[in-house]
Amino acid sequence: MRIKSFKEYLLEDVGDKYAEKRFNIPQKFTEFDKQYRRRYNNIGQEVVYKDKEKDLIILKNPGTLDSIGPGARGIIDIKGNFFIEQESTITHNPIINILWGLGILKSPDEAWHMKPPNNFITVQRRGDDVKLGESNSWYDSHKPKSIKIFQEFLDKAKKKNPGITFTNKLVFSPWQK
């Protein structure tokens, strides 16, 4: 497969980060866009974590997606607090570990993604809404029970972030149906 034909399938996801570094395929959004979001759109928002070396900012309950880059990953805790990275730079596990290290989340169970959520769920921005992260492996194999459990997390997050649409569907890669 030639890289040019592969390029059209890239989204803001883990694969595009690799393609950008390995094959010099630029991402959809430029560094200017990222700098603008960081400087002007997170004014007044609670920053719970910032690492300049990793180019990582995690916001708590941003209220809107205006300052959030495409494909950004996040966590919703049991209280409905919505934590999301400002740009799509890392996967869910590092976010979970950061929030656990800050004392925000309880220690995640081993294989947390294969069990019903009791402490948090993972989410990801897709377009104008936030969907369930693909790491929620338990979700598909336990419907309709899982829909109800995940909806409770999403409803709590909606109360704290009324300007954001939360969708009770999993995010999938473009090549999955």
Backbone hydrogen bonds, N-H to C=O, Kabsch-Sander energy under -0.5 kcal/mol:
donor,donor_aa,acceptor,acceptor_aa,energy
6,F,2,R,-1.6
7,K,3,I,-2.4
8,E,4,K,-0.6
9,Y,6,F,-1.9
10,L,7,K,-1.3
13,D,11,L,-1.7
17,K,13,D,-1.3
18,Y,14,V,-1.6
19,A,15,G,-2.6
20,E,16,D,-2.3
21,K,17,K,-1.8
22,R,18,Y,-3.4
23,F,19,A,-2.0
24,N,20,E,-0.7
25,I,19,A,-1.4
34,K,30,T,-1.7
35,Q,31,E,-2.7
36,Y,32,F,-2.6
37,R,33,D,-2.3
38,R,34,K,-2.3
39,R,35,Q,-2.5
40,Y,36,Y,-2.6
41,N,36,Y,-0.6
41,N,37,R,-1.3
42,N,37,R,-0.5
45,Q,42,N,-1.9
46,E,60,K,-0.7
47,V,45,Q,-0.6
48,V,46,E,-0.6
48,V,58,I,-2.4
49,Y,58,I,-1.3
51,D,56,L,-2.8
55,D,51,D,-0.7
55,D,52,K,-0.5
56,L,51,D,-2.4
58,I,49,Y,-2.6
59,L,57,I,-0.5
59,L,84,I,-3.0
60,K,46,E,-2.5
61,N,82,F,-3.3
64,T,62,P,-0.8
68,I,65,L,-1.6
69,G,86,Q,-3.6
71,G,125,R,-0.6
72,A,69,G,-1.4
74,G,123,V,-2.8
75,I,83,F,-2.9
76,I,121,I,-2.3
77,D,81,N,-2.2
78,I,119,N,-1.4
80,G,77,D,-2.0
83,F,75,I,-3.0
83,F,81,N,-0.6
84,I,59,L,-2.2
85,E,73,R,-2.4
86,Q,57,I,-2.8
89,T,87,E,-1.5
95,I,91,T,-1.1
96,I,92,H,-2.8
97,N,93,N,-2.6
98,I,94,P,-2.4
99,L,95,I,-2.7
100,W,96,I,-2.4
101,G,97,N,-2.5
102,L,98,I,-1.7
103,G,100,W,-1.5
104,I,99,L,-2.5
105,L,99,L,-1.2
112,W,109,D,-1.3
114,M,111,A,-2.0
115,K,112,W,-1.3
121,I,76,I,-1.9
123,V,74,G,-2.5
124,Q,131,K,-2.7
125,R,72,A,-3.0
126,R,129,D,-2.8
129,D,126,R,-1.7
130,V,165,T,-2.7
131,K,124,Q,-2.7
132,L,167,T,-0.6
132,L,169,K,-2.3
133,G,122,T,-2.6
136,N,133,G,-1.9
137,S,135,S,-2.1
138,W,113,H,-1.8
139,Y,136,N,-1.3
141,S,137,S,-0.7
142,H,138,W,-0.5
142,H,139,Y,-1.2
143,K,140,D,-0.8
146,S,142,H,-2.2
148,K,144,P,-1.5
149,I,145,K,-1.9
150,F,146,S,-2.8
151,Q,147,I,-2.0
152,E,148,K,-1.4
153,F,149,I,-1.1
154,L,150,F,-2.2
155,D,151,Q,-2.9
156,K,152,E,-1.8
157,A,153,F,-2.1
158,K,154,L,-2.2
159,K,155,D,-1.6
160,K,156,K,-1.2
161,N,157,A,-1.5
163,G,63,G,-0.6
164,I,161,N,-2.0
165,T,128,D,-0.6
166,F,164,I,-0.6
167,T,130,V,-3.1
169,K,167,T,-1.9
171,V,132,L,-2.5
176,Q,173,S,-1.8
